[in-house]
Amino acid sequence: MKTKDQWLLAAKYVVSYRKRYLFLFCALSFGFCIISVIGSLKDGMAEALYYSARNHYSGDIIIAGFEKEMKSDNHIYAETIPLIQEKIKETGIKPDKEIMRTMQNQDSFIHYNGAAAPLKYVVGVDWEAERDYFDTLNFVEGEASADLNDETIIISLPIAAQLGARLGDIVLLETETLYGQKNTNFFTIGGIIDDRSIFGYFKVFAPRRAINNIIGFAPDDCSTIGLFFDDTKEVETKREKLQKALSGVIPLRPLVYDRDEFDHEQDWNWSGVMFFLLTIPVYISEVSQMLQALNILSYFLYVMTLLIILVSAGVTYRLILHERIKEIGAMRAIGFYEKDIRRVLVIETFILASVSLITGFCFTLILNGIVSCLPFSWFPGFDIFLKNGKLLALYDPAATGINIAAIYVILFVAVYMPAFRSSRSLLPEMLSGGFKE
């Protein structure tokens, strides 16, 4: 029997027995939809978290200097920066962008019209170097393309609301110096951004040189050097290569892989500036544990769904084959080979699975579209998992391919053995309907 004829006959049988296949069709479509929705939303949350942290900490690889003797301990001296940049070039890791920032993370306040608001992060940036980053932020007042200068500050919307400040108002920034003294400077609000995440709620951006001046750094000093890569798959390999290149050039602590290891390494005593090469997973390891818990849940649901599909398919095919045994016997009687009959049954399954998976994926797109429209602002801290304020799905081709392949394999297992036994039964029993497995 020609392959084309087998496919045509199988398609005809799928249509003819559509009522019998309805339950299995629903189980396949619903099961694949649930698997896809959970997996895509989990991957979307993980990617949103990574890029939120990446923008906050400024890089896929962050070279951070720590000077314990000083009150403001995040410090890289200007004379060290060319040495680091030279080694970056020598390694050939070729970052797409290098960003220097000055970070002040303690005892900082912003004052306006008699009101004061505490700050978690005071970030000194180079406006032009980070123009593309500010273009991605949600400005409710002002814009990234505005004339940002050495006297400009960008604040978050919650801080602006707490102070009652607007675009163009002059505010007073108060923070501590290297030696623990209080210092201040006036800035003009050049933009207000809507960032309610834990990374942006109590954060302001100001010119790096101005922040350096307030805390007592030299004009070209910084706290971190961030390296950005378009392809983030080989970040860990590049970090190891850079660690090896910088060893002996600057004082380095060993590579760390999570927050606990990072905290442990910082407990060591040293004099001067000690350097760490960090990646985003180090900073967000605690939050990532929650996603790992979600990952375990998704695997559990995945296995349960496949088991339900296997049982449903097994029951469905047993009933259908018993019902069609006379028909199969007639096919044998008119000259169909056993292997042809088995192929037709397997092709039926393939057609049913394909239609079910397409339908399930359509339901996935609809359900994810509905989820993306739901507000999650009521969930404190959940903004770090959102992109542009929405919970968006990420469809990983590899994961989707594995899910599809698993369902095809499950169905093949469910149909092949019953089809094999049915096609090899004694012809008189098949024609009389007396077939027994």
Secondary structure as GFF3:
##gff-version 3
##sequence-region A 1 437
A	DSSP	alpha_helix	3	16	.	.	.	ID=ss1
A	DSSP	alpha_helix	18	57	.	.	.	ID=ss2
A	DSSP	beta_strand	61	67	.	.	.	ID=ss3
A	DSSP	three_ten_helix	78	80	.	.	.	ID=ss4
A	DSSP	alpha_helix	81	91	.	.	.	ID=ss5
A	DSSP	beta_strand	97	104	.	.	.	ID=ss6
A	DSSP	beta_strand	108	112	.	.	.	ID=ss7
A	DSSP	beta_strand	115	119	.	.	.	ID=ss8
A	DSSP	beta_strand	121	125	.	.	.	ID=ss9
A	DSSP	alpha_helix	131	135	.	.	.	ID=ss10
A	DSSP	beta_strand	139	142	.	.	.	ID=ss11
A	DSSP	beta_strand	152	156	.	.	.	ID=ss12
A	DSSP	alpha_helix	157	163	.	.	.	ID=ss13
A	DSSP	beta_strand	170	176	.	.	.	ID=ss14
A	DSSP	beta_strand	182	193	.	.	.	ID=ss15
A	DSSP	beta_strand	203	207	.	.	.	ID=ss16
A	DSSP	alpha_helix	208	215	.	.	.	ID=ss17
A	DSSP	beta_strand	224	228	.	.	.	ID=ss18
A	DSSP	alpha_helix	235	246	.	.	.	ID=ss19
A	DSSP	alpha_helix	259	266	.	.	.	ID=ss20
A	DSSP	beta_strand	273	279	.	.	.	ID=ss21
A	DSSP	alpha_helix	280	283	.	.	.	ID=ss22
A	DSSP	alpha_helix	285	323	.	.	.	ID=ss23
A	DSSP	alpha_helix	325	333	.	.	.	ID=ss24
A	DSSP	alpha_helix	338	373	.	.	.	ID=ss25
A	DSSP	three_ten_helix	382	385	.	.	.	ID=ss26
A	DSSP	alpha_helix	397	423	.	.	.	ID=ss27
A	DSSP	alpha_helix	427	432	.	.	.	ID=ss28
###
